[in-house]
């Protein structure tokens, strides 16, 4: 099975032929890396932080492919796969070790101070914490219109079924209890 990065590497002739496509791939990779790096720093559990850190590296690999490099992204991909596999396997024991150190010290370990938290820094922190408000965006512009369209199709189906069966009663719209959550 090909990963998106490997697929991009196989599209080398197409990327070489189109500067615009290469720039689009570069921009997409850098945007993905920036977003994922921001979100990774805000996560409260280690598995989510590792997931976003992996997404950051994938964005960098895509950007490298957009720059026209071919062997560097391949080495980056292999090295990243090895490192993240080790980190995901080791994650539960890292948490246990961290708690053991805190118990030995008798207090929480000090956190690094974030001196940039002021003004726009608070907004950037909130943006990362909410993962770029993607849930609200997708709910408003993708899920809600999709659900509305299928409610309309459902009412159309009920009306057509009633008309074919000779039922004159108008179709009742499904109540909130009948709708799937």
Backbone as CSV, one residue per row, in Angstrom:
resi,resn,N_x,N_y,N_z,CA_x,CA_y,CA_z,C_x,C_y,C_z
1,UNK,0.839,-1.172,0.000,0.000,0.000,0.000,0.886,1.238,0.000
2,UNK,0.592,2.161,-0.860,1.386,3.381,-0.966,0.898,4.441,0.008
3,UNK,1.826,5.076,0.702,1.467,6.217,1.539,1.395,7.445,0.636
4,UNK,0.748,8.515,1.104,0.679,9.723,0.265,2.062,10.249,-0.121
5,UNK,3.025,10.145,0.791,4.374,10.624,0.483,5.014,9.782,-0.615
6,UNK,4.849,8.462,-0.521,5.421,7.588,-1.539,4.738,7.818,-2.883
7,UNK,3.443,8.094,-2.836,2.725,8.394,-4.072,3.248,9.691,-4.693
8,UNK,3.504,10.695,-3.868,4.073,11.943,-4.380,5.455,11.714,-4.980
9,UNK,6.245,10.846,-4.354,7.572,10.548,-4.902,7.457,9.860,-6.263
10,UNK,6.413,9.049,-6.455,6.232,8.374,-7.747,5.704,9.318,-8.812
11,UNK,5.185,10.481,-8.399,4.673,11.469,-9.349,5.757,12.459,-9.777
12,UNK,7.005,12.074,-9.635,8.145,12.937,-9.948,8.069,13.567,-11.336
13,UNK,7.767,12.828,-12.383,7.712,13.462,-13.705,6.649,14.554,-13.790
14,UNK,5.520,14.338,-13.166,4.461,15.337,-13.187,4.852,16.584,-12.399
15,UNK,5.501,16.387,-11.258,5.949,17.524,-10.451,7.057,18.307,-11.152
16,UNK,7.926,17.608,-11.863,8.988,18.292,-12.609,8.430,19.097,-13.779
17,UNK,7.331,18.638,-14.341,6.754,19.305,-15.509,5.934,20.533,-15.132
18,UNK,5.460,20.612,-13.905,4.576,21.706,-13.504,5.128,22.433,-12.284
19,UNK,5.600,23.643,-12.500,6.109,24.461,-11.389,4.974,24.838,-10.445
20,UNK,3.786,25.115,-11.001,2.646,25.499,-10.172,2.246,24.362,-9.230
21,UNK,2.250,23.141,-9.750,1.912,21.991,-8.919,2.958,21.790,-7.826
22,UNK,4.241,21.969,-8.170,5.299,21.844,-7.171,5.146,22.891,-6.080
23,UNK,4.807,24.116,-6.450,4.589,25.176,-5.458,3.366,24.883,-4.591
24,UNK,2.318,24.327,-5.201,1.130,23.973,-4.429,1.450,22.870,-3.417
25,UNK,2.238,21.882,-3.830,2.640,20.798,-2.923,3.508,21.358,-1.797
26,UNK,4.428,22.252,-2.135,5.275,22.882,-1.124,4.432,23.669,-0.129
27,UNK,3.498,24.481,-0.615,2.652,25.288,0.273,1.793,24.404,1.167
28,UNK,1.226,23.352,0.594,0.403,22.441,1.374,1.224,21.753,2.468
29,UNK,2.432,21.343,2.126,3.300,20.698,3.116,3.687,21.637,4.243
30,UNK,4.038,22.880,3.909,4.424,23.842,4.948,3.246,24.228,5.826
31,UNK,2.076,24.388,5.225,0.875,24.716,5.995,0.513,23.568,6.938
32,UNK,0.594,22.358,6.458,0.313,21.185,7.293,1.314,21.084,8.439
33,UNK,2.587,21.293,8.144,3.620,21.205,9.178,3.425,22.282,10.243
34,UNK,3.101,23.505,9.821,2.912,24.597,10.777,1.697,24.328,11.673
35,UNK,0.597,23.931,11.084,-0.606,23.648,11.868,-0.362,22.502,12.849
36,UNK,0.228,21.420,12.377,0.442,20.249,13.228,1.450,20.541,14.340
37,UNK,2.467,21.335,14.055,3.443,21.686,15.093,2.780,22.501,16.191
38,UNK,1.921,23.418,15.806,1.201,24.221,16.781,0.276,23.346,17.618
39,UNK,-0.475,22.481,16.970,-1.405,21.611,17.686,-0.669,20.599,18.563
40,UNK,0.493,20.126,18.143,1.242,19.135,18.923,1.718,19.701,20.249
41,UNK,2.025,20.965,20.285,2.538,21.578,21.508,1.460,21.783,22.567
42,UNK,0.211,21.669,22.198,-0.890,21.957,23.110,-1.544,20.691,23.646
43,UNK,-1.279,19.549,23.065,-1.970,18.315,23.439,-1.674,17.928,24.881
44,UNK,-2.683,17.336,25.519,-2.551,16.976,26.930,-2.157,15.519,27.150
45,UNK,-2.250,14.693,26.124,-1.816,13.311,26.288,-0.732,12.998,25.253
46,UNK,0.093,12.041,25.591,1.282,11.771,24.787,0.941,11.190,23.415
47,UNK,-0.106,10.374,23.330,-0.440,9.773,22.032,-0.914,10.834,21.046
48,UNK,-1.721,11.797,21.499,-2.156,12.879,20.609,-0.970,13.747,20.200
49,UNK,-0.097,14.022,21.153,1.088,14.825,20.837,1.959,14.116,19.802
50,UNK,2.125,12.803,19.938,2.904,12.048,18.958,2.209,12.010,17.599
51,UNK,0.892,11.932,17.604,0.158,11.933,16.336,0.367,13.243,15.588
52,UNK,0.255,14.363,16.296,0.455,15.654,15.643,1.928,15.872,15.275
53,UNK,2.841,15.335,16.082,4.259,15.426,15.724,4.536,14.632,14.446
54,UNK,3.871,13.497,14.301,4.009,12.719,13.060,3.452,13.488,11.878
55,UNK,2.320,14.153,12.082,1.734,14.953,11.015,2.657,16.107,10.628
56,UNK,3.361,16.670,11.613,4.340,17.721,11.315,5.424,17.190,10.384
57,UNK,5.928,16.013,10.678,6.983,15.427,9.845,6.472,15.072,8.454
58,UNK,5.241,14.605,8.364,4.661,14.304,7.052,4.556,15.590,6.235
59,UNK,4.144,16.689,6.891,4.086,17.978,6.197,5.451,18.408,5.692
60,UNK,6.489,18.198,6.500,7.844,18.545,6.062,8.297,17.659,4.901
61,UNK,7.933,16.384,4.945,8.296,15.481,3.849,7.604,15.916,2.563
62,UNK,6.335,16.296,2.658,5.608,16.784,1.481,6.256,18.063,0.950
63,UNK,6.665,18.957,1.860,7.344,20.187,1.433,8.665,19.867,0.737
64,UNK,9.399,18.893,1.254,10.654,18.489,0.610,10.398,17.971,-0.803
65,UNK,9.322,17.228,-0.975,8.973,16.720,-2.305,8.610,17.887,-3.214
66,UNK,7.887,18.877,-2.671,7.531,20.058,-3.448,8.733,20.870,-3.881
67,UNK,9.808,20.807,-3.093,11.040,21.519,-3.458,11.810,20.798,-4.566
68,UNK,11.388,19.607,-4.907,12.056,18.879,-5.980,13.093,17.888,-5.481
69,UNK,13.229,17.752,-4.189,14.148,16.762,-3.653,13.486,15.396,-3.741
70,UNK,14.280,14.363,-3.973,13.704,13.030,-4.104,14.282,12.052,-3.092
71,UNK,15.570,12.107,-2.835,16.175,11.127,-1.931,16.083,11.560,-0.476
72,UNK,16.154,12.847,-0.210,16.045,13.341,1.168,14.687,12.981,1.771
73,UNK,13.556,13.201,1.046,12.272,12.805,1.635,12.158,11.304,1.863
74,UNK,12.771,10.518,1.009,12.727,9.069,1.174,13.454,8.655,2.456
75,UNK,14.644,9.202,2.680,15.392,8.912,3.907,14.629,9.450,5.117
76,UNK,14.064,10.659,4.977,13.284,11.272,6.053,12.089,10.378,6.406
77,UNK,11.413,9.845,5.412,10.253,8.983,5.613,10.631,7.714,6.365
78,UNK,11.717,7.082,5.965,12.156,5.839,6.616,12.606,6.105,8.049
79,UNK,13.387,7.150,8.237,13.849,7.497,9.580,12.697,7.875,10.493
80,UNK,11.752,8.629,9.964,10.598,9.035,10.758,9.751,7.829,11.158
81,UNK,9.561,6.894,10.248,8.780,5.692,10.561,9.431,4.901,11.697
82,UNK,10.738,4.763,11.662,11.446,4.028,12.717,11.339,4.744,14.058
83,UNK,11.567,6.046,14.059,11.529,6.820,15.300,10.131,6.827,15.912
84,UNK,9.107,7.106,15.119,7.748,7.189,15.673,7.248,5.833,16.144
85,UNK,7.641,4.769,15.468,7.251,3.446,15.935,7.807,3.207,17.326
86,UNK,9.062,3.525,17.533,9.675,3.380,18.851,8.956,4.256,19.874
87,UNK,8.643,5.503,19.515,7.985,6.408,20.455,6.583,5.928,20.824
88,UNK,5.820,5.434,19.854,4.480,4.943,20.162,4.529,3.701,21.046
89,UNK,5.499,2.833,20.810,5.621,1.634,21.634,6.089,1.999,23.043
90,UNK,6.945,2.991,23.149,7.519,3.389,24.442,6.627,4.344,25.235
91,UNK,5.619,4.947,24.639,4.819,5.998,25.277,4.251,5.607,26.651
92,UNK,3.629,4.453,26.825,3.076,4.144,28.152,4.138,4.078,29.246
93,UNK,5.303,3.530,28.935,6.339,3.454,29.966,6.968,4.818,30.226
94,UNK,6.953,5.726,29.254,7.445,7.091,29.488,6.563,7.791,30.499
95,UNK,5.248,7.607,30.379,4.319,8.218,31.332,4.555,7.644,32.723
96,UNK,4.741,6.324,32.811,4.994,5.695,34.102,6.314,6.204,34.695
97,UNK,7.349,6.317,33.866,8.640,6.826,34.338,8.523,8.269,34.813
98,UNK,7.762,9.081,34.105,7.582,10.486,34.481,6.909,10.582,35.859
99,UNK,5.874,9.760,36.067,5.197,9.764,37.363,6.124,9.252,38.467
100,UNK,6.961,8.270,38.154,7.904,7.749,39.151,8.911,8.826,39.557
101,UNK,9.385,9.619,38.596,10.325,10.714,38.907,9.630,11.771,39.762
102,UNK,8.394,12.113,39.403,7.651,13.097,40.205,7.434,12.595,41.627
103,UNK,7.144,11.300,41.788,6.950,10.744,43.130,8.261,10.762,43.907
104,UNK,9.374,10.501,43.238,10.671,10.517,43.912,11.055,11.929,44.343
105,UNK,10.751,12.923,43.499,11.067,14.313,43.821,10.109,14.837,44.881
106,UNK,8.860,14.340,44.864,7.869,14.788,45.819,7.060,15.977,45.335
107,UNK,7.236,16.362,44.097,6.509,17.499,43.543,6.427,17.315,42.037
108,UNK,5.615,18.137,41.398,5.548,18.097,39.939,6.839,18.631,39.347
109,UNK,7.222,18.064,38.203,8.399,18.556,37.505,8.089,19.929,36.920
110,UNK,9.068,20.834,36.901,8.794,22.185,36.393,8.496,22.165,34.896
111,UNK,7.564,23.004,34.505,7.217,23.163,33.088,8.045,24.305,32.529
112,UNK,8.318,24.252,31.240,9.055,25.349,30.625,8.117,26.547,30.507
113,UNK,8.621,27.723,30.806,7.811,28.940,30.749,7.633,29.362,29.304
114,UNK,6.415,29.713,28.966,6.121,30.199,27.613,6.028,31.713,27.674
115,UNK,7.116,32.390,27.369,7.156,33.839,27.470,6.409,34.562,26.373
116,UNK,6.026,33.877,25.334,5.348,34.530,24.214,3.859,34.651,24.444
117,UNK,3.358,34.137,25.601,1.923,34.193,25.860,1.506,35.607,26.255
118,UNK,1.163,36.367,25.309,0.664,37.714,25.532,0.080,38.221,24.238
119,UNK,-1.040,38.885,24.315,-1.644,39.435,23.109,-2.021,38.357,22.124
120,UNK,-1.320,38.312,21.032,-1.625,37.340,19.974,-1.236,35.928,20.392
121,UNK,-0.316,35.795,21.330,0.097,34.476,21.797,-1.044,33.696,22.415
122,UNK,-1.953,34.372,23.119,-3.105,33.709,23.719,-4.010,33.171,22.617
123,UNK,-4.201,33.959,21.558,-5.031,33.495,20.445,-4.383,32.300,19.762
124,UNK,-3.074,32.342,19.567,-2.365,31.238,18.920,-2.469,29.983,19.783
125,UNK,-2.344,30.155,21.104,-2.488,29.027,22.022,-3.886,28.429,21.921
126,UNK,-4.892,29.283,21.927,-6.275,28.819,21.832,-6.538,28.135,20.485
127,UNK,-5.979,28.690,19.421,-6.118,28.112,18.084,-5.543,26.698,18.063
128,UNK,-4.361,26.513,18.649,-3.748,25.186,18.718,-4.525,24.244,19.616
129,UNK,-5.039,24.767,20.736,-5.799,23.955,21.674,-7.084,23.441,21.036
130,UNK,-7.705,24.267,20.236,-8.940,23.872,19.554,-8.665,23.176,18.221
131,UNK,-7.419,22.877,17.936,-7.000,22.208,16.698,-7.483,22.961,15.473
132,UNK,-7.320,24.272,15.526,-7.637,25.126,14.386,-9.120,25.300,14.149
133,UNK,-9.930,25.004,15.173,-11.388,25.126,15.054,-11.924,24.295,13.889
134,UNK,-11.223,23.232,13.537,-11.649,22.388,12.418,-12.961,21.673,12.696
135,UNK,-13.190,21.274,13.967,-14.443,20.587,14.285,-15.635,21.485,14.003
136,UNK,-15.572,22.736,14.461,-16.675,23.676,14.229,-16.817,23.982,12.744
137,UNK,-15.706,24.134,12.046,-15.740,24.426,10.612,-16.405,23.287,9.846
138,UNK,-15.962,22.050,10.112,-16.527,20.908,9.410,-17.994,20.699,9.768
139,UNK,-18.341,20.956,11.029,-19.734,20.804,11.435,-20.622,21.800,10.703
140,UNK,-20.175,23.027,10.600,-21.007,24.060,9.987,-21.077,23.938,8.464
141,UNK,-19.943,23.692,7.827,-19.898,23.750,6.365,-19.921,22.394,5.665
142,UNK,-19.811,21.304,6.400,-19.813,19.991,5.768,-20.922,19.101,6.332
143,UNK,-20.931,18.919,7.634,-21.870,17.984,8.252,-23.300,18.516,8.217
144,UNK,-23.505,19.764,8.625,-24.873,20.314,8.662,-25.525,20.354,7.278
145,UNK,-24.840,20.868,6.240,-25.489,20.820,4.922,-25.753,19.394,4.440
146,UNK,-24.840,18.481,4.733,-25.002,17.086,4.353,-26.243,16.500,5.032
147,UNK,-26.387,16.728,6.358,-27.544,16.218,7.100,-28.835,16.858,6.603
148,UNK,-28.804,18.166,6.328,-29.992,18.850,5.816,-30.416,18.273,4.470
149,UNK,-29.453,18.032,3.604,-29.772,17.465,2.289,-30.399,16.086,2.443
150,UNK,-29.886,15.261,3.324,-30.435,13.920,3.478,-31.770,13.922,4.206
151,UNK,-32.016,14.910,5.092,-33.357,15.049,5.652,-34.351,15.398,4.544
152,UNK,-33.939,16.272,3.631,-34.807,16.640,2.510,-35.076,15.422,1.625
153,UNK,-34.008,14.642,1.339,-34.189,13.424,0.543,-35.120,12.442,1.258
154,UNK,-35.004,12.345,2.569,-35.859,11.449,3.345,-37.318,11.871,3.253
155,UNK,-37.583,13.168,3.398,-38.967,13.641,3.293,-39.489,13.438,1.871
156,UNK,-38.634,13.628,0.871,-39.030,13.388,-0.517,-39.380,11.909,-0.731
157,UNK,-38.598,11.033,-0.145,-38.859,9.595,-0.260,-40.176,9.219,0.406
158,UNK,-40.433,9.792,1.592,-41.672,9.494,2.298,-42.866,9.990,1.484
159,UNK,-42.769,11.199,0.920,-43.853,11.732,0.089,-44.083,10.849,-1.144
160,UNK,-43.005,10.433,-1.788,-43.144,9.584,-2.973,-43.737,8.231,-2.609
161,UNK,-43.315,7.654,-1.502,-43.849,6.366,-1.051,-45.330,6.489,-0.721
162,UNK,-45.691,7.580,-0.017,-47.102,7.802,0.310,-47.928,7.990,-0.962
163,UNK,-47.402,8.713,-1.944,-48.134,8.930,-3.191,-48.316,7.613,-3.945
164,UNK,-47.301,6.758,-3.966,-47.399,5.475,-4.653,-48.347,4.518,-3.937
165,UNK,-48.448,4.660,-2.614,-49.331,3.790,-1.833,-50.741,4.347,-1.735
166,UNK,-50.977,5.535,-2.265,-52.305,6.134,-2.235,-52.664,6.759,-0.906
167,UNK,-51.678,7.046,-0.088,-51.927,7.682,1.206,-51.947,9.186,0.985
168,UNK,-53.039,9.863,1.468,-53.152,11.302,1.260,-52.530,12.118,2.372
169,UNK,-52.217,11.506,3.504,-51.679,12.263,4.644,-50.275,12.744,4.316
170,UNK,-49.994,14.014,4.667,-48.633,14.501,4.438,-47.650,13.771,5.343
171,UNK,-46.454,13.638,4.844,-45.420,12.931,5.607,-44.966,13.792,6.762
172,UNK,-44.902,13.178,7.926,-44.401,13.905,9.092,-42.885,13.893,9.063
173,UNK,-42.325,15.038,9.374,-40.859,15.085,9.400,-40.386,14.313,10.618
174,UNK,-39.263,13.671,10.523,-38.776,12.878,11.652,-38.502,13.764,12.858
175,UNK,-38.913,13.287,14.019,-38.664,14.066,15.235,-37.222,13.881,15.654
176,UNK,-36.818,14.666,16.633,-35.428,14.599,17.096,-35.097,13.240,17.680
177,UNK,-36.116,12.568,18.250,-35.860,11.246,18.846,-35.615,10.204,17.772
178,UNK,-36.246,10.390,16.577,-36.080,9.421,15.499,-34.781,9.578,14.742
179,UNK,-34.181,10.771,14.814,-32.944,11.029,14.074,-31.765,10.373,14.770
180,UNK,-30.836,9.837,14.001,-29.625,9.270,14.640,-28.774,10.394,15.189
181,UNK,-28.082,10.094,16.268,-27.251,11.126,16.905,-26.001,11.383,16.135
